[in-house]
């Protein structure tokens, strides 16, 4: 992939940030992804949020090697949604949660 970026109304997405790893199921219900330049901070929070989805059967993450800033995450669903959809939903939910925490913090500071 090149350094192609998609622009949303407010956000710029780096298409090289998340990669689909080989070994996904044919129906899309299980897949592994690699997120670059991330560590346990995102991995544990994202795993927690994804596992709260009742359509997700399993979600786990690992850091392949401490000297590489790469996060591997594996998602398996029951079949009503794909692993990719579960990842997108998890990222959206985590982002919303962070926004609420930031709002509450700013209100408390003011």
C-alpha positions as CSV (number, residue, x, y, z in Angstrom):
1,X,0.0,0.0,0.0
2,X,1.2,3.5,-0.6
3,X,0.9,6.6,1.6
4,X,-2.7,7.1,0.4
5,X,-4.9,8.8,2.9
6,X,-8.7,9.2,2.9
7,X,-10.2,12.4,4.3
8,X,-13.3,12.4,6.3
9,X,-15.1,15.6,7.3
10,X,-12.8,16.1,10.3
11,X,-10.3,13.1,10.3
12,X,-7.5,11.9,8.1
13,X,-7.1,8.1,8.0
14,X,-3.7,6.5,7.5
15,X,-4.4,3.4,5.5
16,X,-1.0,1.9,6.4
17,X,-1.8,2.1,10.2
18,X,-3.9,-1.2,10.3
19,X,-3.1,-4.2,8.1
20,X,-5.0,-7.5,7.7
21,X,-2.7,-10.4,8.4
22,X,-2.8,-13.7,6.4
23,X,-5.0,-16.5,7.8
24,X,-8.4,-15.0,7.9
25,X,-11.4,-17.3,7.5
26,X,-13.2,-17.3,4.2
27,X,-16.4,-16.1,5.7
28,X,-14.7,-13.2,7.5
29,X,-15.7,-14.3,11.0
30,X,-12.1,-14.5,12.2
31,X,-9.2,-12.4,11.3
32,X,-5.9,-11.0,12.6
33,X,-4.9,-7.4,12.2
34,X,-1.6,-5.6,12.8
35,X,-1.6,-2.0,14.1
36,X,1.7,-0.2,13.7
37,X,3.2,2.3,16.3
38,X,0.9,1.1,19.1
39,X,1.5,-0.9,22.3
40,X,-0.3,-2.3,25.3
41,X,-2.1,1.0,26.0
42,X,-4.3,0.6,22.9
43,X,-4.2,-3.2,22.8
44,X,-5.7,-3.8,26.2
45,X,-8.4,-1.1,25.9
46,X,-9.4,-2.2,22.4
47,X,-9.5,-5.8,23.4
48,X,-11.8,-4.9,26.4
49,X,-14.2,-2.8,24.3
50,X,-14.4,-5.4,21.5
51,X,-15.1,-8.2,24.0
52,X,-18.1,-6.3,25.3
53,X,-19.8,-6.8,21.9
54,X,-22.1,-9.8,22.3
55,X,-21.4,-10.9,18.7
56,X,-17.7,-11.4,19.5
57,X,-16.6,-14.9,20.5
58,X,-12.9,-14.1,21.1
59,X,-10.5,-11.1,21.0
60,X,-6.9,-11.2,22.0
61,X,-3.8,-9.1,21.3
62,X,-0.1,-9.5,21.5
63,X,3.1,-7.5,21.0
64,X,5.2,-9.8,18.7
65,X,8.5,-8.3,20.0
66,X,9.3,-5.6,22.5
67,X,11.7,-3.8,20.1
68,X,9.0,-3.4,17.4
69,X,6.1,-1.0,17.8
70,X,3.5,-3.4,16.4
71,X,0.3,-4.7,17.9
72,X,-1.4,-7.9,16.6
73,X,-5.0,-8.4,17.4
74,X,-7.1,-11.5,16.7
75,X,-10.9,-11.3,16.5
76,X,-13.4,-14.2,16.1
77,X,-17.1,-13.6,15.9
78,X,-20.2,-15.8,16.1
79,X,-21.1,-15.1,12.4
80,X,-23.6,-12.3,12.5
81,X,-20.8,-9.7,11.8
82,X,-17.3,-10.0,10.4
83,X,-14.1,-9.5,12.3
84,X,-13.4,-6.3,10.4
85,X,-16.8,-4.9,11.4
86,X,-16.1,-5.8,15.0
87,X,-12.8,-4.0,14.8
88,X,-14.4,-0.9,13.3
89,X,-17.1,-0.9,15.9
90,X,-14.6,-1.4,18.7
91,X,-12.5,1.5,17.5
92,X,-15.6,3.7,17.2
93,X,-16.8,2.8,20.7
94,X,-13.3,3.3,22.2
95,X,-13.1,6.8,20.5
96,X,-16.6,7.7,21.9
97,X,-15.6,6.6,25.4
98,X,-12.4,8.7,25.2
99,X,-14.5,11.7,24.1
100,X,-16.9,11.3,27.0
101,X,-14.0,11.0,29.5
102,X,-12.4,14.1,28.0
103,X,-15.7,16.1,28.3
104,X,-16.2,15.0,31.9
105,X,-12.6,15.9,32.8
106,X,-12.9,19.4,31.1
107,X,-16.2,20.0,33.0
108,X,-14.6,19.1,36.3
109,X,-11.6,21.3,35.6
110,X,-13.9,24.3,34.8
